[in-house]
Amino acid sequence: MLEQLRKIILQIADIDFVRIAIEERANLSPFKEKPSLQVVAGVFLICISSLLGWPAVAVCGVMAVQLEEPLIAVIGGPLVYGFSHLVFLAGMYFSGAKYTVIFFRWFCRVTVEKMLVWVAPPEV
């Protein structure tokens, strides 16, 4: 069992993405840099999508009850929520892609280095 775990960890460490992250000592220092206009716009879109999401669906529900038109909630709710999701995806496209890769490179490096300590032969 332990030998199988060792093999799996070594196979994970041999994946190109992980190996390069370890070799380059991937870190989170790019988060300290001033964000570009594209990143700021992406974060803005993500924030707007949060404001559009469930609150807008709730407003559709309240309007449907007040106006006694259930189709406002039945059709409007999913449409508004779908639009909110598209705005969120656009925000992630603009800002999330760069920082997601940076974060996952760092996360892979840290995690695999800790796992490699488990399988390393004890030093005498």
C-alpha positions in Angstrom: 0.0 0.0 0.0 2.7 2.4 1.0 4.7 1.6 -2.2 1.7 2.3 -4.3 1.2 5.6 -2.7 4.9 6.4 -3.3 4.5 5.5 -7.0 1.4 7.7 -7.4 3.1 10.7 -5.7 6.2 10.3 -7.9 3.9 10.1 -11.0 2.2 13.3 -9.9 5.5 15.0 -9.4 6.6 14.0 -12.9 3.7 15.8 -14.6 5.2 18.7 -16.7 3.0 21.4 -15.1 4.0 20.2 -11.5 7.7 19.6 -12.4 8.0 23.1 -13.9 6.3 24.7 -11.0 8.7 23.0 -8.6 11.8 23.9 -10.7 10.8 27.5 -11.1 9.8 27.8 -7.4 6.3 29.1 -8.3 5.1 31.6 -5.7 2.4 34.2 -5.2 4.5 37.3 -5.8 2.5 38.4 -9.0 -0.4 39.1 -6.6 1.7 42.0 -5.2 2.0 43.7 -8.6 -0.4 46.5 -9.6 -3.3 45.0 -11.5 -3.8 45.8 -15.2 -6.9 47.5 -16.5 -8.1 44.2 -17.8 -7.9 42.6 -14.4 -9.7 45.5 -12.8 -12.4 45.3 -15.4 -12.7 41.6 -14.8 -13.1 42.0 -11.0 -15.6 44.7 -11.6 -17.7 42.4 -13.8 -17.5 39.7 -11.1 -18.8 42.1 -8.5 -21.6 43.3 -10.8 -22.6 39.7 -11.4 -22.9 39.1 -7.7 -25.3 42.1 -7.5 -27.2 40.9 -10.5 -27.6 37.3 -9.5 -30.0 36.3 -6.7 -31.1 39.8 -5.7 -32.4 40.3 -9.3 -34.1 36.9 -9.2 -35.7 37.9 -5.8 -37.0 41.1 -7.4 -38.5 39.1 -10.2 -40.3 36.9 -7.6 -41.6 40.0 -5.7 -42.7 41.6 -9.0 -44.5 38.4 -10.0 -46.4 38.3 -6.7 -47.2 42.0 -6.7 -48.4 42.1 -10.3 -50.0 38.6 -10.1 -48.0 37.5 -13.2 -46.2 34.2 -12.4 -44.5 34.2 -15.8 -42.3 37.1 -14.6 -40.7 34.7 -12.1 -40.9 31.6 -14.2 -39.3 33.2 -17.3 -37.5 36.3 -15.9 -35.8 34.6 -13.0 -33.8 32.1 -15.0 -33.1 34.7 -17.7 -31.7 37.2 -15.2 -29.7 34.6 -13.4 -28.3 33.3 -16.7 -27.3 36.8 -17.7 -25.6 37.2 -14.3 -23.7 34.0 -14.9 -22.5 35.2 -18.3 -21.3 38.4 -16.7 -19.4 36.4 -14.1 -17.8 34.2 -16.8 -16.7 37.3 -18.7 -15.2 38.7 -15.5 -13.4 35.4 -14.9 -12.2 35.5 -18.5 -10.7 38.9 -18.1 -9.2 38.6 -14.6 -9.4 35.0 -13.4 -7.3 33.2 -16.0 -4.0 34.8 -15.2 -4.3 34.6 -11.4 -5.9 31.1 -11.5 -2.8 29.7 -13.3 -0.5 31.5 -10.8 -2.4 30.2 -7.8 -2.6 26.6 -9.1 1.1 26.6 -10.0 1.9 27.6 -6.4 -0.6 25.2 -5.0 0.8 22.3 -7.0 4.3 23.1 -6.0 3.5 23.4 -2.3 1.3 20.3 -2.2 3.6 18.0 -4.2 6.7 19.1 -2.2 4.9 18.2 1.0 3.8 14.8 -0.4 7.4 14.2 -1.6 8.6 14.6 2.0 6.3 11.7 2.9 7.8 9.3 0.4 11.4 10.5 0.7 13.7 7.9 2.2 14.7 8.8 5.8 18.0 10.4 6.1 20.5 8.6 8.4 
